[in-house]
Structure formats: structure tokens, C-alpha cells
């Protein structure tokens, strides 16, 4: 094994959901030897790693990372191999990957930088101190405090958990009569995340305008964006992400004002090394920062970027983990988008049929996401209740959106309505 890892290994914490993350692992393995630390034995990951360690990272009710066990696993690898970096694309592992990097003395987000990204209240406080554009906000520990904060900020407001992702538990509230329910939902959603962020909610000013996300690399404090995605959102009051479009010719990639805002945002959060996913709104005030995540984007956004530009996000991830400047020169500039398909009501899947590539001009992929027998629920009872997705390419964003609509219309879902009068599960 040592002969095979003469250049050292990068520790990867968590491997994620195979359909969403395999492309990252495959590309990362081409650039570096990887050692996987995960909560289940390696299976589909085996072709891409030189070794793996199983550490059940969740204890008790599934809410608390076992940091001591994860530290011990990382240090055991370091005793037999030269560890040259740590990385993750898994939201719950962001902080532990940073802590291990600090402990082993390799480049990483740093514990403070990871905490600043993961804890949305700390993000807001750091950006406020730096005078950066963001929504006005308050942290509320009770429904009564939330109501007071919302009245001070002014409706509509956005209510969200402090440490979740994927818009879980997030809702827009138009008036005081809807605040108590939104607060209760955010508070409940928070209790599936890290213990440090459980309970309470953020109350934020609603920022107008379209929403974008930017994946970028930070090496020794120098920030460089490499993928801009324009979001498609489901109907309010929720912020369910129903699709994304990435244009390799997007002028925002080189917009000096946006790049400066992103640079200052990462500096304020103390992020010196790492790959991040920043969400912004482009409204009447100009760009405002919604949140920063200490990992690559989800929803196959980096994959869209790869298809649009040829830039390999998995290679960037492990390169930055070793403190190396990534190669970010595109070898093509195309427009690529994804559209997620949702059932018309809460459903139990019977059968899903997707169109073949070429059924619509520019259709690259169409995949079912739920097996027969799976239950799929809509907000607010659940989030990410998707049963399929389609990916299309086109010469421009408008044509791409039209093709996505046409392709999604060819996805056929046979289902049984759940007809639940009450659903007591968590909203994800």
C-alpha cells in the first residue's frame, strides 16, 4: 500500500449519494490517492479509493458526530500513510474535515472558517461586521422572539434553521399570522442537524430578485469562481430548488463587482483553503449574500458546470485540499441545465418512465430517482421529494429552459396517492 501512495493520500470524509456524487469521486481519484472515512463499508466507492475506514459518525438519535472516533480514524491513517489533505462534499462532514486538517497540519477550511459557513447565524454576524450586503436578520430562540424580530424587520420575512441545507425547513412568511407555524417548522427541522445548531431559527429580511449559486476555490486566501448556476425555485412560500442552469459564457463569472463581493465574503468568514458554494440574490439592492456552504454545491450543479466548461470539480476539490492552485481554464463554453420532477401530490411510486437521450433536442440524460414502492412527499411535509430529473444542453439559457420543460413533460410517473390526513415525519 505504501508504494502505491508515495505521493500521500487525501482523506475524504463521507462519499454521499451515489447518483449525485460518484462523478466527483471518480474525478478526484484521477488526481490523488484517496482514503475514505465513512459510516458504511465502501462498496461502489472501491474503484476510487486506496483504503477506507468505517466510523459510524452518528450516535444516539442520529444527531451527534462522534468527533473522537473520527479523529482516531484519521490519525490511524496518518501513522501508516502521509496525509497531504482532507476534503468533503458532504454537508454534515464539513466541520470534522476542517478540524482534522487543523489537527494534522494540512491545508483546509480551518475550524473557524468551517463553523462560519455551517452556522448560518455566525455567517450573518461575520458579514455584518464586515459591512457586506446581506438580508437584515435576527436569531430567535422562541416563537415570541421570532414574532418580535419579524415585526422589526418587516414582512415578508424568511424563517430558516441555523445549520441545515437544501432549503430544508425554510419558508417565506407574508404576515404575522403565518409566523408561528414557520418558526415551529424551522425549529423542528433543526433538530436533525448538529447539536450545536438545534433549536430556534433565523428570521431574515426577504431579498428580492433571481437567485444564483457560485462554486469557487480558495487557495491561501485567493478566491476564484468556476461555476455560476441560475436557480429555478418552486412556488412560495417554500424555496424548493426545482432546477438549475449553468452557462459557460455567463458574464457573472468575470463580473468584477461580484468577484470582489465573494472575495470579501470569504475573507470575512476566515476561509483560506477550500471549495465553497455561495448562494446570492440579484435584486434591487444589487447582489446580496444568502449563505455560504463549505463544500461543493449539491443538486448536480458542479456536474452541470463540468458539462458546460469541461472543468472537473472533483479534481479541484482534492487539489485545493493539498493547497494547490487549481486549473480553472474551460475547454468549452456551453449551456447546460437540470430540471427535477415532482409528483402532483404525495405519492407512492409504482413506475417511472423517462425519455431516451435525443427524445428532445439537447436531452443529455434522464433518470428516475425513486424506486418502485418509495414514498415521495411535497413541502412542507417533506423536501427534495423528487422522482426524476432531466439534463439538457442548448446554445443559450432560454432555449435550454424550453428543452428542459419539454423533456420533463415526457417523464411518466405511475403512482398511488398517499391521501394522508396527517404526516408526522420530519420534512426531508
Secondary structure, DSSP 8 states (H G I E B T S, - for coil): -TGGGTT-EEEEE----HHHHHHHHHHHHHHSEEEEEESS--STTGGG-SEEEE---EETTTTEE-HHHHHHHHHHHHHHS-EEEEE---GGGHHHHHHHHHHHT---S-HHHHHHHH-HHHHHHHHHHTT--B--EEEESSHHHHHHHHHHH-SSEEEE-SS--TTTT-EEE-SGGGHHHHHHHHHHHHTTS-GGG-S-EEEEE---SEEEEEEEEEETTEEEEEEEEEEEE-STTB--EEEEEEETT-GGGG-HHHHHHHHHHHHHHT--SEEEEEEEEEETTEEEEEEEESS--STTHHHHHHHHH---HHHHHHHHHTT-------S---EEEEEEEE-SSSEEEEEEE---TTSSTTEEEEEE-S-TT-EE--TTT-S--EEEEEEEEESSHHHHHHHHHHHHTT-EEEEEE---S---S---
